[in-house]
Amino acid sequence: MLIGGTTVASAASAGRDVGWVCMYRDDNYAGGSVSLTNTTTSIAVLSNYGFNDEVNSWFSNYKYDSAWFYDANYGGSRKCMNSYSSNHSLSLADYDEASSAKKYTSATAC
Protein backbone atom coordinates (compact mmCIF):
# COMPACT_ATOMS: atom_id res chain seq x y z
CA MET A 1 0.00 0.00 0.00
CA LEU A 2 1.35 3.46 -0.88
CA ILE A 3 0.63 6.30 1.54
CA GLY A 4 1.85 9.79 0.68
CA GLY A 5 4.89 8.57 -1.23
CA THR A 6 5.77 6.13 1.52
CA THR A 7 5.10 2.46 1.07
CA VAL A 8 3.41 0.59 3.87
CA ALA A 9 3.61 -3.13 3.12
CA SER A 10 3.40 -6.54 4.63
CA ALA A 11 6.53 -8.00 6.19
CA ALA A 12 6.55 -10.70 3.52
CA SER A 13 7.20 -8.25 0.70
CA ALA A 14 8.66 -5.07 2.21
CA GLY A 15 12.36 -4.38 2.36
CA ARG A 16 13.41 -6.80 -0.33
CA ASP A 17 13.36 -4.27 -3.17
CA VAL A 18 16.80 -2.99 -4.16
CA GLY A 19 17.46 0.44 -2.70
CA TRP A 20 14.73 0.22 -0.05
CA VAL A 21 15.07 0.53 3.72
CA CYS A 22 12.06 -0.77 5.65
CA MET A 23 11.26 -0.19 9.29
CA TYR A 24 8.84 -2.61 10.93
CA ARG A 25 6.39 -2.16 13.78
CA ASP A 26 7.30 -5.49 15.44
CA ASP A 27 10.30 -7.74 15.94
CA ASN A 28 11.36 -10.11 13.15
CA TYR A 29 10.17 -7.77 10.35
CA ALA A 30 6.48 -8.12 11.20
CA GLY A 31 3.52 -5.92 12.02
CA GLY A 32 3.52 -3.70 8.93
CA SER A 33 6.22 -1.35 7.76
CA VAL A 34 7.10 2.09 6.50
CA SER A 35 9.76 2.30 3.80
CA LEU A 36 12.37 4.63 2.44
CA THR A 37 12.18 3.80 -1.26
CA ASN A 38 14.04 4.84 -4.40
CA THR A 39 11.88 7.99 -4.56
CA THR A 40 11.20 8.59 -0.85
CA THR A 41 14.63 9.08 0.68
CA SER A 42 13.60 10.66 3.97
CA ILE A 43 10.66 10.99 6.33
CA ALA A 44 10.95 14.00 8.64
CA VAL A 45 7.84 13.15 10.67
CA LEU A 46 6.95 9.46 10.96
CA SER A 47 3.75 10.35 12.82
CA ASN A 48 2.37 11.67 9.51
CA TYR A 49 2.25 8.01 8.46
CA GLY A 50 0.97 6.61 11.75
CA PHE A 51 4.42 5.25 12.53
CA ASN A 52 5.83 7.52 15.24
CA ASP A 53 7.55 5.61 18.04
CA GLU A 54 6.58 2.29 16.44
CA VAL A 55 9.80 0.81 14.96
CA ASN A 56 11.18 -2.42 16.46
CA SER A 57 13.09 -3.98 13.54
CA TRP A 58 14.46 -2.90 10.17
CA PHE A 59 15.91 -4.25 6.93
CA SER A 60 18.17 -2.35 4.50
CA ASN A 61 18.63 -3.37 0.89
CA TYR A 62 20.30 -0.05 0.09
CA LYS A 63 23.92 0.45 -0.99
CA TYR A 64 24.52 3.34 1.41
CA ASP A 65 23.92 3.98 5.10
CA SER A 66 20.61 5.18 6.51
CA ALA A 67 19.54 6.27 9.97
CA TRP A 68 16.49 6.68 12.14
CA PHE A 69 16.21 9.37 14.79
CA TYR A 70 14.53 9.63 18.20
CA ASP A 71 12.92 12.95 17.29
CA ALA A 72 11.07 14.38 14.30
CA ASN A 73 13.03 16.39 11.74
CA TYR A 74 16.14 14.23 12.25
CA GLY A 75 16.70 15.39 15.81
CA GLY A 76 17.76 13.61 18.97
CA SER A 77 19.82 10.44 19.00
CA ARG A 78 20.71 8.95 15.61
CA LYS A 79 20.70 5.18 15.12
CA CYS A 80 22.49 3.91 12.04
CA MET A 81 21.15 1.36 9.60
CA ASN A 82 24.22 0.31 7.65
CA SER A 83 24.08 -0.67 4.01
CA TYR A 84 22.81 -4.17 3.22
CA SER A 85 22.15 -5.07 6.84
CA SER A 86 19.25 -5.63 9.18
CA ASN A 87 18.23 -5.77 12.81
CA HIS A 88 15.47 -8.22 13.71
CA SER A 89 14.95 -6.74 17.20
CA LEU A 90 16.04 -3.35 18.50
CA SER A 91 17.45 -3.06 21.99
CA LEU A 92 14.89 -2.40 24.72
CA ALA A 93 16.23 1.15 25.05
CA ASP A 94 15.48 1.80 21.34
CA TYR A 95 12.10 0.06 21.15
CA ASP A 96 9.36 2.33 19.84
CA GLU A 97 11.58 5.42 19.65
CA ALA A 98 11.91 6.26 15.91
CA SER A 99 10.33 9.57 14.90
CA SER A 100 12.14 10.30 11.60
CA ALA A 101 14.46 8.53 9.14
CA LYS A 102 16.61 9.21 6.11
CA LYS A 103 18.90 7.60 3.59
CA TYR A 104 22.42 8.92 3.02
CA THR A 105 24.48 8.97 -0.17
CA SER A 106 27.56 7.46 1.43
CA ALA A 107 28.41 4.02 2.75
CA THR A 108 30.46 5.69 5.50
CA ALA A 109 27.88 8.22 6.75
CA CYS A 110 27.53 6.31 9.98
C-alpha positions as CSV (number, residue, x, y, z in Angstrom):
1,M,0.0,0.0,0.0
2,L,1.3,3.5,-0.9
3,I,0.6,6.3,1.5
4,G,1.8,9.8,0.7
5,G,4.9,8.6,-1.2
6,T,5.8,6.1,1.5
7,T,5.1,2.5,1.1
8,V,3.4,0.6,3.9
9,A,3.6,-3.1,3.1
10,S,3.4,-6.5,4.6
11,A,6.5,-8.0,6.2
12,A,6.5,-10.7,3.5
13,S,7.2,-8.2,0.7
14,A,8.7,-5.1,2.2
15,G,12.4,-4.4,2.4
16,R,13.4,-6.8,-0.3
17,D,13.4,-4.3,-3.2
18,V,16.8,-3.0,-4.2
19,G,17.5,0.4,-2.7
20,W,14.7,0.2,-0.1
21,V,15.1,0.5,3.7
22,C,12.1,-0.8,5.7
23,M,11.3,-0.2,9.3
24,Y,8.8,-2.6,10.9
25,R,6.4,-2.2,13.8
26,D,7.3,-5.5,15.4
27,D,10.3,-7.7,15.9
28,N,11.4,-10.1,13.2
29,Y,10.2,-7.8,10.4
30,A,6.5,-8.1,11.2
31,G,3.5,-5.9,12.0
32,G,3.5,-3.7,8.9
33,S,6.2,-1.3,7.8
34,V,7.1,2.1,6.5
35,S,9.8,2.3,3.8
36,L,12.4,4.6,2.4
37,T,12.2,3.8,-1.3
38,N,14.0,4.8,-4.4
39,T,11.9,8.0,-4.6
40,T,11.2,8.6,-0.8
41,T,14.6,9.1,0.7
42,S,13.6,10.7,4.0
43,I,10.7,11.0,6.3
44,A,11.0,14.0,8.6
45,V,7.8,13.2,10.7
46,L,6.9,9.5,11.0
47,S,3.8,10.4,12.8
48,N,2.4,11.7,9.5
49,Y,2.2,8.0,8.5
50,G,1.0,6.6,11.7
51,F,4.4,5.2,12.5
52,N,5.8,7.5,15.2
53,D,7.5,5.6,18.0
54,E,6.6,2.3,16.4
55,V,9.8,0.8,15.0
56,N,11.2,-2.4,16.5
57,S,13.1,-4.0,13.5
58,W,14.5,-2.9,10.2
59,F,15.9,-4.2,6.9
60,S,18.2,-2.4,4.5
61,N,18.6,-3.4,0.9
62,Y,20.3,-0.1,0.1
63,K,23.9,0.5,-1.0
64,Y,24.5,3.3,1.4
65,D,23.9,4.0,5.1
66,S,20.6,5.2,6.5
67,A,19.5,6.3,10.0
68,W,16.5,6.7,12.1
69,F,16.2,9.4,14.8
70,Y,14.5,9.6,18.2
71,D,12.9,13.0,17.3
72,A,11.1,14.4,14.3
73,N,13.0,16.4,11.7
74,Y,16.1,14.2,12.3
75,G,16.7,15.4,15.8
76,G,17.8,13.6,19.0
77,S,19.8,10.4,19.0
78,R,20.7,8.9,15.6
79,K,20.7,5.2,15.1
80,C,22.5,3.9,12.0
81,M,21.2,1.4,9.6
82,N,24.2,0.3,7.7
83,S,24.1,-0.7,4.0
84,Y,22.8,-4.2,3.2
85,S,22.2,-5.1,6.8
86,S,19.3,-5.6,9.2
87,N,18.2,-5.8,12.8
88,H,15.5,-8.2,13.7
89,S,14.9,-6.7,17.2
90,L,16.0,-3.3,18.5
91,S,17.5,-3.1,22.0
92,L,14.9,-2.4,24.7
93,A,16.2,1.2,25.1
94,D,15.5,1.8,21.3
95,Y,12.1,0.1,21.2
96,D,9.4,2.3,19.8
97,E,11.6,5.4,19.6
98,A,11.9,6.3,15.9
99,S,10.3,9.6,14.9
100,S,12.1,10.3,11.6
101,A,14.5,8.5,9.1
102,K,16.6,9.2,6.1
103,K,18.9,7.6,3.6
104,Y,22.4,8.9,3.0
105,T,24.5,9.0,-0.2
106,S,27.6,7.5,1.4
107,A,28.4,4.0,2.8
108,T,30.5,5.7,5.5
109,A,27.9,8.2,6.7
110,C,27.5,6.3,10.0
